[in-house]
Amino acid sequence: MQLKIKKVKISVTIPLERVKELRNAMCKEGAGIIGNYTYCSIYTKCKGTFKPSNDAHPYIGTKNKLEFVEEVKLEINCDVEKVKNVVKKLREVHPYEEPVINIIPLLDESSF
């Protein structure tokens, strides 16, 4: 069996008040297309933790203090050919200095 990755899922956490802006920007770059549907995404509430160093410039929180923040995890499917541009736009729009971006390869059911 030879597997060819054609799509990925891009996952990133972001404050709820910025999720719409980020989703729209990523979808304008070609993410979120499933068949005849566009702007397909999902987000779930989560709680993030981090401790900014003295050299950090946090969007939320205080340097050298462990923070617990309400966030959402935004997940959007994307064709492999479009990932580079979508992630570039994600970084431009995302408010965090260092967003954690997960790019997860997806297997099509026809691979099995």
C-alpha positions in Angstrom: 0.0 0.0 0.0 1.4 3.4 -1.0 0.0 6.4 0.8 -0.1 9.8 -0.8 -0.9 12.7 1.4 -3.1 15.2 -0.4 -4.7 17.0 2.5 -3.6 18.1 6.0 -5.4 19.5 9.1 -4.1 22.7 10.4 -4.7 23.2 14.1 -3.9 26.3 16.2 -5.1 27.8 19.5 -6.3 31.5 19.6 -8.4 33.7 21.8 -12.1 33.4 20.9 -12.5 37.1 20.0 -9.9 36.6 17.1 -11.0 33.2 15.7 -13.4 34.6 13.1 -10.7 36.9 11.7 -8.1 34.0 11.6 -10.6 31.6 10.0 -11.6 34.0 7.3 -7.9 34.8 6.5 -7.0 31.2 6.2 -10.0 30.3 4.1 -9.3 33.2 1.7 -5.9 31.5 1.1 -7.7 28.3 0.2 -8.1 26.3 3.4 -11.4 25.0 4.6 -12.7 23.5 1.3 -14.5 20.2 1.5 -16.2 19.1 -1.7 -18.7 21.8 -2.7 -18.4 23.7 0.7 -16.0 26.5 1.6 -15.1 28.1 5.0 -15.3 24.7 6.7 -13.8 24.7 10.1 -14.3 23.6 13.7 -13.3 25.2 16.9 -13.5 23.9 20.5 -13.0 25.6 23.8 -9.8 24.8 25.7 -7.6 26.2 28.4 -4.0 27.0 27.5 -1.0 27.5 29.8 2.3 29.4 29.3 4.9 31.4 31.1 6.4 34.2 29.2 10.2 34.8 29.7 11.8 38.2 30.2 12.4 38.4 26.4 8.8 37.6 25.4 6.3 40.1 24.2 3.0 38.4 25.3 -0.3 39.2 23.7 -1.9 38.0 27.0 -0.3 37.6 30.4 2.6 38.8 32.4 6.3 38.0 32.0 7.6 35.3 34.4 4.1 34.4 35.6 2.4 31.1 34.8 -0.8 32.0 32.9 -4.0 29.9 32.4 -6.1 31.3 29.6 -9.4 30.5 27.9 -8.7 29.8 24.2 -10.2 27.9 21.3 -8.6 25.4 19.1 -9.3 26.1 15.4 -9.0 23.2 13.0 -9.2 23.6 9.2 -8.5 21.1 6.4 -6.2 22.2 3.6 -4.8 20.9 0.4 -1.0 20.2 0.7 -0.3 22.6 -2.2 -1.8 25.5 -0.3 -0.3 24.9 3.2 2.6 27.2 2.8 0.5 30.2 1.9 -2.2 29.4 4.5 0.4 29.1 7.3 2.1 32.3 6.2 -1.3 34.1 6.4 -2.0 32.5 9.8 1.2 33.9 11.2 0.4 37.4 9.8 -3.0 37.5 11.4 -2.5 35.5 14.6 -2.0 37.8 17.7 0.4 35.5 19.5 4.2 36.0 19.2 4.7 32.2 18.9 1.5 30.4 17.9 1.6 26.6 18.1 0.7 25.4 14.7 0.1 21.7 14.1 0.0 20.4 10.6 -1.4 16.8 10.6 -1.3 14.7 7.4 -4.7 13.2 6.5 -5.3 9.9 4.8 -8.1 9.6 2.3 -10.3 6.6 2.8 -9.4 5.4 -0.8 -5.9 4.7 0.6 -7.3 1.6 2.4 
